[in-house]
Amino acid sequence: MKNKRFINIFGKAKKFFFIYYFDMVSFQCKNDGNCCKKYWVPLTHLDIFRLHIYGKINDLINYIELHEYNEENSRWKSIIANNTSYYLSLKYEDKCIFLTNDGKCKVHSFKPFACRFYPFEYEVCGNKILIDVNEQAKKECPGLILDNSGIDKEIEEKLKKLARIRLKEIELWNKAIIEWNKDKIDLEELIEFLMEKAKEDYQYLLSKKLWTM
């Protein structure tokens, strides 16, 4: 198992309320690829579906792997086998499989949602979605400029909309994983099953105007 951090886009549920003070954020990705070398990227079946339909990737098993991750998460169900929790992730050997040598992402326009949120993260507080800057990113991301006066509203609203879509996609993922419910994991069989579920969920999200490339 690779000892890598993950991009925290699971979201965190709060049972109480705070007055939040956020850093002002100006952000422009520098395309240096540092985050693509430090983190593993969790995937839902709909992330995988985007790779297939927009990236024309048919041999998905060559790009996806199982990542053991045993920290509890109440929102996003893991795949359980032999008393171990797994998530699907992009293959990673020193860097993301889609990162080019010059720091560019091969699937940038339809990349997984985990990548879209970074260097931000969202929290769910009752019916509200709050956007904050990932604490580790404050130290690492060269595209962030912080001046302590509040999050840029355009960035915040865009990420809130994305978070609402993501929460629905995770809900659909959870239903698919409950339906899968097998003691042993055959990755090729799992991907095939999830792709069939993704086709159904894609149509559902389209009907609700919740699909995004």
N, C-alpha and C positions, 0 to 999 in steps of 0.2 A: 504494500500500500504506500502510495506517495504521501509524504508528510507536507502537504500544501494547504494553505488557507483557502477558504472559499469566498466568493463574492457574496456578501450577505444581502440577498434580496428576498429572503423568506418573509420578512416583515415581523414585527414584534407586537403582540397584543398587550395593551395596558389596562389595568383594572382600576386605575385612579388617574387623576388629572393634574397636570402641571401648567404653569405659565412657561412657555418655551421661548428661549432667546436663541436665535440662529445666527450663524455667521453670514454676512453678505457674500454672495458667490458670483464671481465672474468665471466662466469656464470655457476654455477652448482646447479641445483635444490636440495634443502635440504629436500624436501618432508616433510615439517613441517605443510603444509596445511593452513598457515595463509591467503594466498590470496583466498583460497576456503571458508574462513569464512567471508571475508570482502566485496566481490563483487558479484553482480548478473551477469549472463552470457547470453548475447543476442545470439539468435540462428537463423540461416537460415534453410530453409527446407532441405538443403543438410547436415547441421550438424545433423539434426534429422535423416536423411536417414542413415548416418554412424552409429548412435546408433542402428538403426534397423538391418542393414545388418551385421555389425561386432560384435555388442554386443548381437545380437539375442533378442532384446527387441521388443516385439510385443505390449505390453500394454503401449504405449508411453504416453498416457494421465496421467499416474501415475507418470511421471517423468518431465512433462512440464507444465508450467503455463504462463499466460499472465502477463506481467509486465508493469505497467503504467509508461510512460516516455515521458514527454512533451517538452523536449528540442529539438529544431530544428536540424535536420541533413539532409543536402542536398544530401548525397550519399546513405543512406540506408532508404528506405521507411518504415514507421510504418504502423500498422494496425489501421485504424480510426473507432471508434464507439462512438456515442453520443458525438461528438466533443472532444474526448479524444484519445491520441495516445498510442498504446501498441506495445510491442515487445514480441516475444516468448522468454522464458528463461527457464533454468533448475530450477526445484523446489528448494526452499531455505528456510530452517528453522534453523537459527543460523549457518548453513553450507550448502555447496552444497550437493545435494542428493547423489552424487557419491563419497563423501569423507568418507573414513573409519576412525575409531576411532584412528588408528595409523598414520594418516596423508597421507595415500596413495589414489591415484585416481583409482577407479574401471574401468575407461574407458580411461586410460592414452594413449594407443597406437592409439586411434581414437577419442580423446577428441575434443570438439568444437574448432573452429579456434581462438575464443577469448582467450581461455586458452593457445593456442600454442604460441601466440605472447607475452603474459606476461612473463617477465617484460619489454618487448619492445613495441613499437608502430610504425606505419608507417605514413608518410605524402606523399601526391601526389602533385608534383610540375610540372605542364605541363606533359611531357612524362616521368618524372623521379619519382622514388620512393625513399624516404629517410627514413632511419631507425634511431630511437632515443630510448633512455631509458625513460620509463614512469617516470615522475617526482615523483609521489607518491611512486613508487617502489624503487627509490633511497633511500628513508627514511625507507622503510619497508622490502624489500626483502633481506633475509640473504644470498642468493646465489649470489648476485652481488658483484663484486670487481671492483672499479673504480680507474683509475690512471691518467686520463686526457690526454691520448696520442692518442686517436682515437679508433673507434669501430673495434673490431676484424673482419677481412675481411671474414672469413669463416662464422661467425654468420650473418654478414650483407648480404652476397649473399644468404644464405639459407632463410633469412627472406624476402628478396626482391622477391625471387621466390614464396614464400608462399603468399606474398601480392598480386602478380599478379593473382594467382589462386583465392584468396579471392575476389578481385575486380570483377572478372568474376562471381563468385558465388553470390555476392551481386546484380549484374546486373540481373541475372536470378531470384533471389528472388524478386526484384522490379517488374519484369514482372508478376510473379505469384500473387503478392499482388494486382497489378492493375486489373488483371483478377478476383480475388476474389471479391473485391469491394462490400461488403455487410454491411448494416447499423448495424446489430447485430452480435455478435460473439458467435457462438456455438463452443467451443474449440474442441470437438471431431470431428465435421464436418470439421472444419478448418484444423486439423491435417490430416484427411483423404484426403482432397483436396490437401494439400501440399505434401503429400507422393506420390500422383499420378504425380504431377508436378516434383517431385524430381527424379522419375524413368526415366522420359523423359530427364531431364537435366543431369542425371548421364550418360546416353548413349551419349549425346552430348559432355560432358566433356571428356569422354573416347576417343571419335573420334578425339578430339583436343589435346589429350595427356595432359590434364589439371586436370585429376582426381588424388587425393592423398588420401590415407587411413587416 
